[in-house]
Amino acid sequence: MLNPLRSEDEAFRFLVRAIAVFVVIIALILILRAVV
Amino acid sequence: MEAASIAHPSAPAGHGHGGAGEHHGPPPANKSSRVEAPLLGMMLFIISEVMIFGAFFTAYFFIRIAEGEPWPAPGMHLPVPVAGVNAAILISSSFTLHWAEKSIKNGNRFGLKAGMFTTLLLGITFEFIQINEYANIGFAPQDHAQQTIFYSLTGLHGAHVFIGLCLLSFITIRAFRGHYSPESNRGVEIPGIYWHFVDIMWLVVYTTVYIL
């Protein structure tokens, strides 16, 4: 289980996953705005 | 440190705490947790920070959803591309910080110094662009509720970046003075957790304020 508060390494891995999630969210919002 | 291990000259010999070489300083702090104290402190601090940001986001969503106010407010133009580039700058600083931390764990002092210095420069650049954005954005915090919450959320995050920059400055100076080693690098690791937290919060703030 990834705990971002346990070590810098885990915090960084959590950040990378968060980046991936937010890039998808932002891309979806921008695509939906362009289409609708 | 050395003074703490030397017996006090006025202490009577053989009184109370035993013979020569025994610890005569203050007693060690009670350790009731399996997590070491600096890490536990940073964990509790970050958890409290999440609550503070949560309170500010509550105000934001109250204005947008409960009150139904338009976002951004009429006449309020947000510099989305500039803030996006700024987000990329801040996120890249987490990568350089991670490089610095990995470097010192592998005994690479050059990597530590270069990584920390680059992280500090990227963080300063982010803060400078944010201040420049405030100076040129064309509205003030007191104009309307939307403007207030814009400055509150981005300003709260900016304050956290400032605290992070102070910590990064300490680490960078200490790195250039020869501190830290593969065995002793907690001073890099724990502020590193905080810096990654600040970056994650910016992802949330940027998406919420500039994109949604």
gemmi code that builds the backbone of each chain (N, CA, C; Angstrom):
import gemmi

chains = {
    "A": [
        ("MET", (0.850, -1.199, 0.000), (0.000, 0.000, 0.000), (0.885, 1.249, 0.000)),
        ("LEU", (0.617, 2.113, -0.978), (1.424, 3.330, -1.120), (1.003, 4.370, -0.072)),
        ("ASN", (1.958, 4.769, 0.776), (1.677, 5.794, 1.792), (2.585, 6.996, 1.519)),
        ("PRO", (2.042, 8.087, 0.944), (2.900, 9.221, 0.556), (3.521, 9.955, 1.734)),
        ("LEU", (3.082, 9.646, 2.957), (3.648, 10.329, 4.127), (4.759, 9.510, 4.784)),
        ("ARG", (5.067, 8.348, 4.219), (6.047, 7.459, 4.866), (7.481, 7.799, 4.471)),
        ("SER", (7.689, 8.126, 3.194), (9.043, 8.441, 2.738), (8.961, 9.324, 1.505)),
        ("GLU", (10.078, 9.968, 1.194), (10.122, 10.843, 0.015), (9.867, 10.039, -1.240)),
        ("ASP", (10.398, 8.833, -1.289), (10.246, 7.979, -2.460), (8.764, 7.674, -2.726)),
        ("GLU", (8.050, 7.339, -1.655), (6.621, 7.035, -1.812), (5.824, 8.290, -2.138)),
        ("ALA", (6.226, 9.422, -1.546), (5.549, 10.696, -1.851), (5.727, 11.027, -3.329)),
        ("PHE", (6.933, 10.766, -3.859), (7.199, 11.053, -5.269), (6.368, 10.141, -6.169)),
        ("ARG", (6.302, 8.862, -5.801), (5.506, 7.933, -6.619), (4.027, 8.309, -6.593)),
        ("PHE", (3.577, 8.784, -5.430), (2.184, 9.251, -5.321), (1.969, 10.474, -6.218)),
        ("LEU", (2.959, 11.370, -6.236), (2.881, 12.576, -7.083), (2.775, 12.191, -8.561)),
        ("VAL", (3.587, 11.221, -8.984), (3.572, 10.792, -10.391), (2.188, 10.257, -10.760)),
        ("ARG", (1.593, 9.484, -9.858), (0.237, 8.956, -10.112), (-0.782, 10.093, -10.147)),
        ("ALA", (-0.607, 11.056, -9.223), (-1.531, 12.207, -9.197), (-1.422, 13.004, -10.493)),
        ("ILE", (-0.203, 13.161, -10.996), (-0.008, 13.886, -12.268), (-0.787, 13.173, -13.374)),
        ("ALA", (-0.632, 11.851, -13.435), (-1.315, 11.079, -14.475), (-2.831, 11.273, -14.386)),
        ("VAL", (-3.369, 11.202, -13.166), (-4.821, 11.350, -12.969), (-5.272, 12.752, -13.388)),
        ("PHE", (-4.539, 13.769, -12.954), (-4.958, 15.148, -13.245), (-4.790, 15.494, -14.727)),
        ("VAL", (-3.779, 14.929, -15.368), (-3.616, 15.161, -16.821), (-4.831, 14.605, -17.563)),
        ("VAL", (-5.282, 13.418, -17.155), (-6.472, 12.809, -17.784), (-7.704, 13.682, -17.531)),
        ("ILE", (-7.866, 14.130, -16.280), (-9.040, 14.961, -15.937), (-9.031, 16.259, -16.761)),
        ("ILE", (-7.878, 16.921, -16.810), (-7.780, 18.194, -17.547), (-8.039, 17.966, -19.037)),
        ("ALA", (-7.466, 16.893, -19.579), (-7.664, 16.589, -21.000), (-9.135, 16.332, -21.294)),
        ("LEU", (-9.811, 15.570, -20.429), (-11.235, 15.282, -20.614), (-12.069, 16.562, -20.583)),
        ("ILE", (-11.754, 17.434, -19.610), (-12.510, 18.697, -19.488), (-12.326, 19.530, -20.749)),
        ("LEU", (-11.082, 19.640, -21.214), (-10.804, 20.467, -22.393), (-11.459, 19.878, -23.652)),
        ("ILE", (-11.440, 18.538, -23.771), (-12.064, 17.888, -24.935), (-13.587, 18.104, -24.901)),
        ("LEU", (-14.184, 17.900, -23.700), (-15.633, 18.086, -23.571), (-16.032, 19.525, -23.881)),
        ("ARG", (-15.237, 20.474, -23.436), (-15.542, 21.892, -23.703), (-15.451, 22.197, -25.198)),
        ("ALA", (-14.481, 21.556, -25.858), (-14.313, 21.801, -27.294), (-15.455, 21.188, -28.086)),
        ("VAL", (-15.959, 20.033, -27.622), (-17.012, 19.318, -28.345), (-18.383, 19.960, -28.092)),
        ("VAL", (-18.684, 20.221, -26.813), (-20.024, 20.735, -26.450), (-20.143, 22.221, -26.800)),
    ],
    "B": [
        ("MET", (26.574, 18.643, 21.647), (26.427, 17.198, 21.747), (27.445, 16.588, 22.699)),
        ("GLU", (28.696, 17.048, 22.561), (29.759, 16.475, 23.366), (29.553, 16.779, 24.839)),
        ("ALA", (29.069, 18.025, 25.110), (28.881, 18.437, 26.497), (27.856, 17.566, 27.203)),
        ("ALA", (26.878, 17.095, 26.441), (25.810, 16.307, 27.052), (26.321, 14.972, 27.564)),
        ("SER", (27.406, 14.484, 27.003), (27.891, 13.166, 27.395), (28.945, 13.240, 28.497)),
        ("ILE", (29.340, 14.480, 28.897), (30.354, 14.635, 29.933), (29.656, 14.859, 31.268)),
        ("ALA", (30.137, 14.182, 32.283), (29.525, 14.299, 33.603), (29.660, 15.722, 34.123)),
        ("HIS", (28.611, 16.223, 34.772), (28.647, 17.569, 35.317), (29.657, 17.607, 36.451)),
        ("PRO", (30.561, 18.644, 36.474), (31.618, 18.667, 37.490), (31.080, 18.755, 38.913)),
        ("SER", (29.907, 19.387, 39.070), (29.382, 19.542, 40.429), (28.624, 18.318, 40.920)),
        ("ALA", (28.378, 17.363, 40.010), (27.612, 16.174, 40.407), (28.471, 15.304, 41.320)),
        ("PRO", (27.901, 14.877, 42.436), (28.681, 14.024, 43.339), (28.977, 12.674, 42.701)),
        ("ALA", (30.214, 12.228, 42.884), (30.627, 10.965, 42.275), (29.804, 9.821, 42.828)),
        ("GLY", (29.382, 8.965, 41.917), (28.667, 7.765, 42.322), (27.242, 8.016, 42.769)),
        ("HIS", (26.756, 9.276, 42.595), (25.402, 9.574, 43.054), (24.377, 9.301, 41.956)),
        ("GLY", (23.387, 8.589, 42.267), (22.199, 8.441, 41.416), (22.390, 7.620, 40.156)),
        ("HIS", (23.053, 8.189, 39.139), (23.000, 7.587, 37.806), (24.224, 6.772, 37.433)),
        ("GLY", (24.951, 6.296, 38.344), (25.983, 5.322, 38.011), (27.328, 5.908, 37.690)),
        ("GLY", (28.154, 5.123, 36.996), (29.565, 5.422, 36.845), (29.921, 6.274, 35.653)),
        ("ALA", (31.254, 6.330, 35.365), (31.762, 7.175, 34.297), (31.257, 6.695, 32.942)),
        ("GLY", (31.069, 7.667, 32.033), (30.663, 7.325, 30.682), (29.167, 7.227, 30.505)),
        ("GLU", (28.415, 7.239, 31.596), (26.967, 7.143, 31.467), (26.385, 8.497, 31.087)),
        ("HIS", (25.242, 8.490, 30.400), (24.595, 9.717, 29.933), (24.092, 10.539, 31.110)),
        ("HIS", (24.510, 11.844, 31.178), (24.093, 12.713, 32.275), (23.267, 13.880, 31.798)),
        ("GLY", (22.951, 13.922, 30.511), (22.144, 15.015, 29.982), (20.674, 14.778, 30.265)),
        ("PRO", (19.824, 15.555, 29.606), (18.391, 15.327, 29.770), (18.024, 13.931, 29.296)),
        ("PRO", (17.008, 13.345, 29.888), (16.635, 11.985, 29.453), (16.147, 12.009, 28.012)),
        ("PRO", (16.365, 10.913, 27.275), (15.870, 10.890, 25.886), (14.350, 10.990, 25.858)),
        ("ALA", (13.838, 11.609, 24.773), (12.388, 11.793, 24.647), (11.691, 10.447, 24.600)),
        ("ASN", (10.519, 10.406, 25.213), (9.737, 9.175, 25.196), (9.310, 8.855, 23.764)),
        ("LYS", (9.485, 7.624, 23.358), (9.116, 7.228, 22.000), (8.019, 6.184, 22.090)),
        ("SER", (6.783, 6.636, 21.873), (5.665, 5.714, 22.003), (5.164, 5.247, 20.644)),
        ("SER", (5.781, 5.751, 19.559), (5.312, 5.383, 18.224), (6.411, 4.631, 17.490)),
        ("ARG", (6.001, 3.768, 16.558), (6.991, 3.067, 15.735), (7.555, 3.992, 14.668)),
        ("VAL", (6.837, 5.085, 14.397), (7.301, 6.060, 13.407), (8.243, 7.025, 14.119)),
        ("GLU", (9.374, 7.332, 13.490), (10.318, 8.226, 14.163), (9.765, 9.651, 14.220)),
        ("ALA", (10.194, 10.373, 15.266), (9.567, 11.656, 15.602), (9.550, 12.673, 14.451)),
        ("PRO", (10.656, 12.906, 13.712), (10.589, 13.915, 12.639), (9.574, 13.555, 11.558)),
        ("LEU", (9.508, 12.260, 11.235), (8.565, 11.825, 10.200), (7.124, 11.948, 10.699)),
        ("LEU", (6.921, 11.583, 11.976), (5.586, 11.690, 12.570), (5.138, 13.150, 12.584)),
        ("GLY", (6.070, 14.047, 12.937), (5.758, 15.479, 12.961), (5.339, 15.968, 11.588)),
        ("MET", (6.079, 15.567, 10.548), (5.744, 16.012, 9.191), (4.415, 15.414, 8.744)),
        ("MET", (4.151, 14.153, 9.126), (2.876, 13.522, 8.773), (1.705, 14.302, 9.375)),
        ("LEU", (1.810, 14.622, 10.681), (0.725, 15.346, 11.352), (0.564, 16.738, 10.753)),
        ("PHE", (1.691, 17.365, 10.423), (1.661, 18.698, 9.825), (0.938, 18.664, 8.480)),
        ("ILE", (1.281, 17.689, 7.635), (0.665, 17.607, 6.311), (-0.827, 17.287, 6.431)),
        ("ILE", (-1.184, 16.425, 7.379), (-2.609, 16.118, 7.579), (-3.368, 17.385, 7.976)),
        ("SER", (-2.756, 18.204, 8.847), (-3.414, 19.461, 9.245), (-3.492, 20.417, 8.054)),
        ("GLU", (-2.487, 20.383, 7.203), (-2.489, 21.242, 6.015), (-3.604, 20.859, 5.041)),
        ("VAL", (-3.827, 19.554, 4.908), (-4.912, 19.076, 4.039), (-6.250, 19.633, 4.546)),
        ("MET", (-6.402, 19.695, 5.873), (-7.641, 20.233, 6.449), (-7.776, 21.723, 6.140)),
        ("ILE", (-6.660, 22.458, 6.214), (-6.709, 23.902, 5.911), (-7.129, 24.110, 4.450)),
        ("PHE", (-6.487, 23.374, 3.555), (-6.851, 23.498, 2.141), (-8.317, 23.080, 1.940)),
        ("GLY", (-8.736, 22.051, 2.674), (-10.120, 21.600, 2.577), (-11.095, 22.707, 2.940)),
        ("ALA", (-10.761, 23.490, 3.965), (-11.625, 24.603, 4.383), (-11.727, 25.644, 3.263)),
        ("PHE", (-10.611, 25.927, 2.621), (-10.613, 26.914, 1.523), (-11.386, 26.385, 0.311)),
        ("PHE", (-11.223, 25.093, 0.017), (-11.976, 24.511, -1.103), (-13.476, 24.487, -0.798)),
        ("THR", (-13.817, 24.321, 0.478), (-15.238, 24.367, 0.854), (-15.824, 25.726, 0.498)),
        ("ALA", (-15.079, 26.797, 0.805), (-15.542, 28.148, 0.466), (-15.695, 28.289, -1.049)),
        ("TYR", (-14.718, 27.752, -1.786), (-14.757, 27.824, -3.255), (-16.007, 27.126, -3.802)),
        ("PHE", (-16.239, 25.881, -3.355), (-17.378, 25.129, -3.886), (-18.703, 25.697, -3.391)),
        ("PHE", (-18.691, 26.300, -2.220), (-19.912, 26.951, -1.727), (-20.301, 28.091, -2.673)),
        ("ILE", (-19.310, 28.891, -3.047), (-19.586, 30.017, -3.952), (-20.091, 29.511, -5.303)),
        ("ARG", (-19.445, 28.469, -5.819), (-19.783, 28.006, -7.175), (-21.057, 27.173, -7.215)),
        ("ILE", (-21.231, 26.299, -6.225), (-22.340, 25.339, -6.308), (-23.539, 25.796, -5.461)),
        ("ALA", (-23.313, 26.083, -4.184), (-24.442, 26.467, -3.322), (-25.006, 27.827, -3.727)),
        ("GLU", (-24.103, 28.781, -3.989), (-24.567, 30.121, -4.371), (-24.839, 30.229, -5.873)),
        ("GLY", (-24.256, 29.311, -6.651), (-24.477, 29.313, -8.094), (-23.842, 30.482, -8.827)),
        ("GLU", (-22.791, 31.024, -8.248), (-22.109, 32.163, -8.894), (-21.319, 31.669, -10.110)),
        ("PRO", (-21.241, 32.443, -11.180), (-20.458, 32.005, -12.355), (-18.964, 32.017, -12.050)),
        ("TRP", (-18.251, 31.082, -12.687), (-16.790, 31.032, -12.504), (-16.125, 30.936, -13.861)),
        ("PRO", (-15.180, 31.785, -14.191), (-14.826, 32.986, -13.418), (-15.914, 34.052, -13.511)),
        ("ALA", (-15.860, 34.981, -12.592), (-16.863, 36.056, -12.571), (-16.749, 36.888, -13.843)),
        ("PRO", (-17.840, 37.530, -14.265), (-17.761, 38.379, -15.461), (-16.654, 39.435, -15.316)),
        ("GLY", (-15.827, 39.521, -16.333), (-14.713, 40.469, -16.297), (-13.463, 39.936, -15.611)),
        ("MET", (-13.528, 38.678, -15.181), (-12.383, 38.071, -14.476), (-11.711, 37.083, -15.441)),
        ("HIS", (-10.592, 37.478, -15.998), (-9.897, 36.625, -16.973), (-8.689, 35.969, -16.310)),
        ("LEU", (-8.704, 34.640, -16.280), (-7.608, 33.903, -15.642), (-6.566, 33.513, -16.692)),
        ("PRO", (-5.285, 33.750, -16.411), (-4.233, 33.395, -17.378), (-3.924, 31.897, -17.340)),
        ("VAL", (-4.812, 31.113, -17.950), (-4.714, 29.647, -17.869), (-3.397, 29.114, -18.467)),
        ("PRO", (-2.977, 29.570, -19.670), (-1.723, 29.017, -20.221), (-0.499, 29.329, -19.360)),
        ("VAL", (-0.430, 30.570, -18.873), (0.731, 30.954, -18.028), (0.743, 30.120, -16.758)),
        ("ALA", (-0.430, 29.960, -16.151), (-0.508, 29.145, -14.931), (-0.171, 27.682, -15.232)),
        ("GLY", (-0.514, 27.223, -16.432), (-0.181, 25.853, -16.833), (1.328, 25.653, -16.945)),
        ("VAL", (1.997, 26.628, -17.557), (3.472, 26.560, -17.652), (4.076, 26.610, -16.246)),
        ("ASN", (3.475, 27.467, -15.401), (3.953, 27.567, -14.023), (3.771, 26.242, -13.276)),
        ("ALA", (2.653, 25.567, -13.555), (2.414, 24.255, -12.943), (3.497, 23.266, -13.383)),
        ("ALA", (3.843, 23.308, -14.676), (4.886, 22.404, -15.189), (6.227, 22.693, -14.513)),
        ("ILE", (6.504, 23.977, -14.273), (7.759, 24.358, -13.598), (7.782, 23.778, -12.184)),
        ("LEU", (6.665, 23.923, -11.481), (6.611, 23.426, -10.091), (6.704, 21.902, -10.054)),
        ("ILE", (5.996, 21.245, -10.957), (6.026, 19.773, -10.976), (7.443, 19.284, -11.294)),
        ("SER", (8.114, 19.969, -12.222), (9.476, 19.528, -12.574), (10.417, 19.669, -11.374)),
        ("SER", (10.117, 20.624, -10.475), (10.974, 20.773, -9.288), (10.895, 19.548, -8.378)),
        ("SER", (9.767, 18.841, -8.402), (9.667, 17.611, -7.605), (10.566, 16.520, -8.184)),
        ("PHE", (10.692, 16.519, -9.506), (11.557, 15.519, -10.154), (13.029, 15.789, -9.804)),
        ("THR", (13.425, 17.062, -9.808), (14.822, 17.375, -9.476), (15.104, 17.098, -7.995)),
        ("LEU", (14.084, 17.334, -7.157), (14.249, 17.034, -5.728), (14.412, 15.525, -5.521)),
        ("HIS", (13.626, 14.758, -6.252), (13.716, 13.299, -6.145), (15.103, 12.834, -6.618)),
        ("TRP", (15.592, 13.469, -7.674), (16.942, 13.149, -8.162), (17.984, 13.444, -7.066)),
        ("ALA", (17.838, 14.604, -6.414), (18.779, 14.971, -5.343), (18.751, 13.942, -4.215)),
        ("GLU", (17.553, 13.530, -3.828), (17.402, 12.565, -2.734), (18.000, 11.207, -3.117)),
        ("LYS", (17.722, 10.773, -4.352), (18.287, 9.507, -4.821), (19.813, 9.591, -4.871)),
        ("SER", (20.305, 10.759, -5.309), (21.753, 10.935, -5.455), (22.459, 10.781, -4.117)),
        ("ILE", (21.936, 11.446, -3.088), (22.634, 11.380, -1.789), (22.517, 9.978, -1.183)),
        ("LYS", (21.426, 9.300, -1.478), (21.306, 7.921, -0.984), (22.327, 7.007, -1.646)),
        ("ASN", (22.755, 7.374, -2.879), (23.770, 6.598, -3.593), (25.169, 7.182, -3.416)),
        ("GLY", (25.291, 8.187, -2.566), (26.608, 8.781, -2.298), (27.079, 9.754, -3.366)),
        ("ASN", (26.179, 10.215, -4.207), (26.536, 11.144, -5.280), (26.315, 12.585, -4.798)),
        ("ARG", (27.362, 13.212, -4.319), (27.227, 14.562, -3.749), (26.924, 15.603, -4.831)),
        ("PHE", (27.496, 15.420, -6.019), (27.223, 16.374, -7.097), (25.728, 16.368, -7.432)),
        ("GLY", (25.151, 15.165, -7.515), (23.718, 15.045, -7.810), (22.876, 15.735, -6.762)),
        ("LEU", (23.273, 15.593, -5.484), (22.538, 16.257, -4.397), (22.571, 17.767, -4.582)),
        ("LYS", (23.793, 18.296, -4.785), (23.939, 19.758, -4.876), (23.239, 20.299, -6.119)),
        ("ALA", (23.451, 19.646, -7.260), (22.824, 20.116, -8.502), (21.304, 19.988, -8.414)),
        ("GLY", (20.836, 18.872, -7.862), (19.386, 18.654, -7.744), (18.739, 19.671, -6.827)),
        ("MET", (19.370, 19.922, -5.684), (18.779, 20.872, -4.734), (18.804, 22.288, -5.283)),
        ("PHE", (19.902, 22.644, -5.922), (20.007, 24.003, -6.471), (18.968, 24.223, -7.572)),
        ("THR", (18.813, 23.220, -8.441), (17.816, 23.326, -9.516), (16.409, 23.396, -8.939)),
        ("THR", (16.140, 22.581, -7.920), (14.816, 22.594, -7.284), (14.520, 23.977, -6.710)),
        ("LEU", (15.518, 24.543, -6.044), (15.345, 25.878, -5.445), (15.058, 26.917, -6.528)),
        ("LEU", (15.817, 26.865, -7.626), (15.616, 27.832, -8.710), (14.222, 27.691, -9.328)),
        ("LEU", (13.792, 26.444, -9.535), (12.462, 26.212, -10.118), (11.364, 26.721, -9.176)),
        ("GLY", (11.547, 26.483, -7.883), (10.564, 26.957, -6.895), (10.498, 28.474, -6.870)),
        ("ILE", (11.661, 29.133, -6.910), (11.698, 30.611, -6.928), (11.027, 31.125, -8.199)),
        ("THR", (11.286, 30.448, -9.328), (10.673, 30.858, -10.594), (9.152, 30.772, -10.504)),
        ("PHE", (8.662, 29.669, -9.926), (7.208, 29.519, -9.761), (6.646, 30.685, -8.951)),
        ("GLU", (7.277, 30.958, -7.821), (6.788, 32.021, -6.928), (6.843, 33.385, -7.622)),
        ("PHE", (7.896, 33.625, -8.365), (8.045, 34.901, -9.080), (6.928, 35.069, -10.119)),
        ("ILE", (6.659, 33.991, -10.878), (5.592, 34.062, -11.898), (4.237, 34.281, -11.227)),
        ("GLN", (4.038, 33.632, -10.076), (2.762, 33.795, -9.349), (2.583, 35.245, -8.896)),
        ("ILE", (3.632, 35.842, -8.363), (3.558, 37.247, -7.920), (3.317, 38.157, -9.126)),
        ("ASN", (4.010, 37.857, -10.223), (3.828, 38.633, -11.452), (2.390, 38.518, -11.973)),
        ("GLU", (1.811, 37.324, -11.810), (0.414, 37.118, -12.216), (-0.515, 38.006, -11.392)),
        ("TYR", (-0.279, 38.052, -10.081), (-1.095, 38.907, -9.208), (-0.991, 40.376, -9.642)),
        ("ALA", (0.224, 40.781, -10.008), (0.456, 42.189, -10.351), (-0.253, 42.581, -11.649)),
        ("ASN", (-0.456, 41.602, -12.543), (-1.006, 41.927, -13.868), (-2.388, 41.336, -14.133)),
        ("ILE", (-3.006, 40.742, -13.140), (-4.243, 39.995, -13.412), (-5.456, 40.903, -13.613)),
        ("GLY", (-5.414, 42.089, -13.066), (-6.475, 43.060, -13.373), (-7.671, 43.042, -12.441)),
        ("PHE", (-7.618, 42.301, -11.368), (-8.687, 42.399, -10.360), (-8.065, 42.240, -8.977)),
        ("ALA", (-8.816, 42.676, -7.959), (-8.297, 42.688, -6.591), (-9.100, 41.730, -5.710)),
        ("PRO", (-8.558, 41.302, -4.586), (-9.279, 40.347, -3.727), (-10.624, 40.883, -3.241)),
        ("GLN", (-10.730, 42.193, -3.065), (-11.967, 42.746, -2.493), (-13.042, 43.005, -3.534)),
        ("ASP", (-12.780, 42.713, -4.810), (-13.748, 43.031, -5.858), (-15.050, 42.230, -5.725)),
        ("HIS", (-14.925, 40.927, -5.526), (-16.099, 40.055, -5.452), (-15.697, 38.758, -4.769)),
        ("ALA", (-16.701, 37.931, -4.435), (-16.411, 36.669, -3.732), (-15.487, 35.770, -4.561)),
        ("GLN", (-15.717, 35.727, -5.889), (-14.882, 34.871, -6.738), (-13.416, 35.313, -6.704)),
        ("GLN", (-13.237, 36.622, -6.771), (-11.870, 37.146, -6.740), (-11.213, 36.853, -5.386)),
        ("THR", (-12.016, 36.975, -4.327), (-11.500, 36.708, -2.977), (-11.014, 35.267, -2.864)),
        ("ILE", (-11.841, 34.332, -3.339), (-11.465, 32.921, -3.188), (-10.320, 32.566, -4.134)),
        ("PHE", (-10.227, 33.248, -5.284), (-9.082, 33.028, -6.182), (-7.783, 33.389, -5.460)),
        ("TYR", (-7.759, 34.591, -4.880), (-6.546, 35.019, -4.175), (-6.292, 34.170, -2.925)),
        ("SER", (-7.383, 33.753, -2.263), (-7.216, 32.953, -1.038), (-6.583, 31.603, -1.345)),
        ("LEU", (-7.118, 30.913, -2.348), (-6.605, 29.576, -2.670), (-5.181, 29.631, -3.232)),
        ("THR", (-4.975, 30.513, -4.210), (-3.634, 30.587, -4.805), (-2.633, 31.189, -3.815)),
        ("GLY", (-3.127, 32.141, -2.994), (-2.242, 32.750, -1.989), (-1.862, 31.771, -0.893)),
        ("LEU", (-2.839, 30.950, -0.470), (-2.539, 29.919, 0.545), (-1.478, 28.965, 0.003)),
        ("HIS", (-1.653, 28.585, -1.254), (-0.653, 27.696, -1.849), (0.692, 28.405, -1.984)),
        ("GLY", (0.659, 29.688, -2.388), (1.905, 30.453, -2.517), (2.656, 30.550, -1.194)),
        ("ALA", (1.890, 30.689, -0.106), (2.519, 30.743, 1.224), (3.216, 29.418, 1.534)),
        ("HIS", (2.585, 28.321, 1.116), (3.201, 27.005, 1.329), (4.460, 26.841, 0.488)),
        ("VAL", (4.420, 27.387, -0.732), (5.630, 27.343, -1.571), (6.739, 28.140, -0.894)),
        ("PHE", (6.380, 29.291, -0.313), (7.385, 30.118, 0.364), (8.036, 29.353, 1.524)),
        ("ILE", (7.213, 28.668, 2.313), (7.757, 27.856, 3.418), (8.671, 26.771, 2.852)),
        ("GLY", (8.205, 26.140, 1.769), (9.019, 25.104, 1.122), (10.338, 25.655, 0.614)),
        ("LEU", (10.300, 26.876, 0.074), (11.541, 27.485, -0.430), (12.521, 27.737, 0.708)),
        ("CYS", (11.996, 28.129, 1.881), (12.873, 28.315, 3.056), (13.558, 26.988, 3.399)),
        ("LEU", (12.762, 25.908, 3.430), (13.325, 24.590, 3.749), (14.349, 24.174, 2.690)),
        ("LEU", (14.011, 24.401, 1.413), (14.930, 24.035, 0.328), (16.224, 24.840, 0.414)),
        ("SER", (16.115, 26.112, 0.828), (17.319, 26.942, 0.983), (18.239, 26.347, 2.049)),
        ("PHE", (17.635, 25.946, 3.185), (18.445, 25.345, 4.254), (19.166, 24.098, 3.727)),
        ("ILE", (18.408, 23.250, 3.024), (19.000, 21.990, 2.524), (20.117, 22.294, 1.538)),
        ("THR", (19.868, 23.249, 0.631), (20.860, 23.561, -0.407), (22.148, 24.092, 0.230)),
        ("ILE", (21.987, 25.012, 1.194), (23.175, 25.573, 1.859), (23.929, 24.459, 2.585)),
        ("ARG", (23.182, 23.626, 3.296), (23.830, 22.534, 4.040), (24.491, 21.537, 3.076)),
        ("ALA", (23.856, 21.295, 1.931), (24.443, 20.372, 0.942), (25.771, 20.919, 0.438)),
        ("PHE", (25.805, 22.226, 0.161), (27.045, 22.821, -0.340), (28.107, 22.903, 0.753)),
        ("ARG", (27.689, 22.834, 2.012), (28.654, 22.847, 3.120), (29.114, 21.443, 3.496)),
        ("GLY", (28.662, 20.454, 2.773), (29.161, 19.094, 2.987), (28.314, 18.231, 3.894)),
        ("HIS", (27.103, 18.717, 4.245), (26.231, 17.896, 5.086), (25.579, 16.785, 4.255)),
        ("TYR", (24.974, 15.869, 4.933), (24.229, 14.723, 4.380), (25.171, 13.651, 3.810)),
        ("SER", (24.711, 12.453, 3.928), (25.487, 11.294, 3.467), (24.500, 10.175, 3.144)),
        ("PRO", (24.972, 9.087, 2.543), (24.031, 7.981, 2.276), (23.373, 7.456, 3.553)),
        ("GLU", (24.055, 7.570, 4.695), (23.495, 7.063, 5.957), (22.620, 8.105, 6.647)),
        ("SER", (22.919, 9.399, 6.426), (22.226, 10.460, 7.141), (21.666, 11.477, 6.143)),
        ("ASN", (20.410, 11.269, 5.736), (19.799, 12.198, 4.765), (18.345, 12.503, 5.106)),
        ("ARG", (17.994, 12.368, 6.375), (16.626, 12.670, 6.801), (16.286, 14.139, 6.554)),
        ("GLY", (17.318, 14.990, 6.658), (17.133, 16.426, 6.441), (16.717, 16.759, 5.017)),
        ("VAL", (16.983, 15.867, 4.078), (16.533, 16.053, 2.693), (15.181, 15.363, 2.508)),
        ("GLU", (15.042, 14.197, 3.101), (13.862, 13.370, 2.856), (12.570, 13.999, 3.393)),
        ("ILE", (12.621, 14.502, 4.621), (11.375, 14.971, 5.253), (10.862, 16.266, 4.612)),
        ("PRO", (11.716, 17.288, 4.374), (11.205, 18.438, 3.597), (10.799, 18.025, 2.184)),
        ("GLY", (11.417, 16.956, 1.653), (11.043, 16.455, 0.326), (9.594, 15.995, 0.287)),
        ("ILE", (9.158, 15.325, 1.357), (7.752, 14.889, 1.441), (6.845, 16.122, 1.395)),
        ("TYR", (7.247, 17.159, 2.153), (6.457, 18.396, 2.179), (6.389, 19.022, 0.793)),
        ("TRP", (7.516, 19.055, 0.078), (7.552, 19.689, -1.245), (6.659, 18.936, -2.244)),
        ("HIS", (6.673, 17.613, -2.175), (5.791, 16.834, -3.052), (4.315, 17.120, -2.714)),
        ("PHE", (4.040, 17.267, -1.422), (2.672, 17.598, -0.997), (2.243, 18.942, -1.596)),
        ("VAL", (3.157, 19.933, -1.540), (2.858, 21.259, -2.094), (2.571, 21.151, -3.591)),
        ("ASP", (3.296, 20.308, -4.292), (3.090, 20.125, -5.733), (1.750, 19.455, -6.024)),
        ("ILE", (1.421, 18.451, -5.215), (0.123, 17.782, -5.403), (-1.010, 18.777, -5.158)),
        ("MET", (-0.853, 19.619, -4.137), (-1.897, 20.611, -3.854), (-2.041, 21.587, -5.014)),
        ("TRP", (-0.922, 21.909, -5.682), (-1.027, 22.823, -6.817), (-1.797, 22.175, -7.971)),
        ("LEU", (-1.627, 20.865, -8.159), (-2.410, 20.161, -9.180), (-3.900, 20.334, -8.906)),
        ("VAL", (-4.272, 20.206, -7.632), (-5.686, 20.331, -7.249), (-6.146, 21.779, -7.434)),
        ("VAL", (-5.324, 22.725, -6.948), (-5.701, 24.145, -7.030), (-5.789, 24.573, -8.503)),
        ("TYR", (-4.813, 24.188, -9.298), (-4.788, 24.594, -10.705), (-6.015, 24.044, -11.451)),
        ("THR", (-6.264, 22.748, -11.241), (-7.407, 22.129, -11.929), (-8.715, 22.786, -11.497)),
        ("THR", (-8.856, 23.028, -10.214), (-10.110, 23.579, -9.696), (-10.306, 25.039, -10.115)),
        ("VAL", (-9.280, 25.842, -9.913), (-9.423, 27.293, -10.104), (-9.334, 27.684, -11.574)),
        ("TYR", (-8.387, 27.086, -12.289), (-8.127, 27.550, -13.671), (-8.857, 26.739, -14.741)),
        ("ILE", (-9.099, 25.454, -14.478), (-9.617, 24.582, -15.535), (-11.117, 24.317, -15.398)),
        ("LEU", (-11.545, 23.956, -14.189), (-12.962, 23.547, -14.008), (-13.940, 24.673, -14.344)),
    ],
}
model = gemmi.Model(1)
for chain_id, residues in chains.items():
    chain = gemmi.Chain(chain_id)
    for i, (resn, *xyz) in enumerate(residues, 1):
        res = gemmi.Residue()
        res.name, res.seqid = resn, gemmi.SeqId(i, " ")
        for name, pos in zip(("N", "CA", "C"), xyz):
            atom = gemmi.Atom()
            atom.name, atom.element = name, gemmi.Element(name[0])
            atom.pos, atom.b_iso = gemmi.Position(*pos), 0.0
            res.add_atom(atom)
        chain.add_residue(res)
    model.add_chain(chain)
structure = gemmi.Structure()
structure.add_model(model)
structure.setup_entities()
